[in-house]
């Protein structure tokens, strides 16, 4: 999961520097929605449970970004771009909240010597960034050491992935204008040195042009983007499926219901959409944000329901909260039930919202 959180950290950093979280006004709506979508589900869970069961209060706070965005793309492929951007930014802010919760509330006893070594490793990573080291190899090697020290310190090891992500450089060796000029020259050379058989192997000039384009492309691509691109497939097709397959199973040899199951279902399928909608409504009424273009309240509320699809992130927090106890199975039943319910209701609301918007446009 440290690899997954490294990818999450890279996405958060990119959004903060040049994406939907780059300006306060752009970020206000998803941040407000995410805050409401974390506080209200946690409160509902806490009110429904008590005692040792209360340790799972953060389980319904999480949104599974992949499932939420995938559902939106499937049920509303023609949805306005502003709606997709809102849900993506909301899920990213939600992930930031999950990282903080794990670091602050699901960490064991601290081994200060190892924590000091982790801090020193982060300092070296930041120094590499400051000295404009762009090769990813030293960052990744130090990232392995950082993971070891964070794990040994008692802080949850996934935090190492986020810390490493924020040390990855975003500067490029050449800017877009330089790259464009160089690429055009190299492409001209590629065309001029064609030997007539359309085989690059027989043209030394074309080979030089191709390798030159490769070096130029490397120079204009930020290390952060290179690493994010490399990790997407590995995370989506290996890390997350393995995690889901190994953690989603529910034991049938004992009770798997009770207050924990009810609390998680209520948190995901009631608290999450309610909290997101209330947070968004408050931000708009306070005039710190506005609805995205072509997005109606019905469509936004449908997205709020999709925010209740917790699945992998909720499963991860559940394992941290309950370990191997019987409460873990109860939490898993609640996660699966609440996520499915939120996804079904969100699908219905989104389809109603998109049809209403389409009908309104047709009447105009």
LINVEN-V360242 format. One record per helix or strand of 2 or more residues. SS is the DSSP state (H for helix, E for strand). FROM is the first residue (numbers start at 0). LEN is the number of residues. If there is no record, write none. Layout:
ss->[SS	SS]
from->[FROM	FROM]
len->[LEN	LEN]
This chain:
ss->[H	H	H	H	H	H	H	H	H	H	H	H	H	H	H	H	H]
from->[1	23	50	58	64	80	111	135	157	175	199	203	222	258	296	310	325]
len->[17	25	6	3	11	25	19	18	10	17	3	17	25	27	10	12	38]
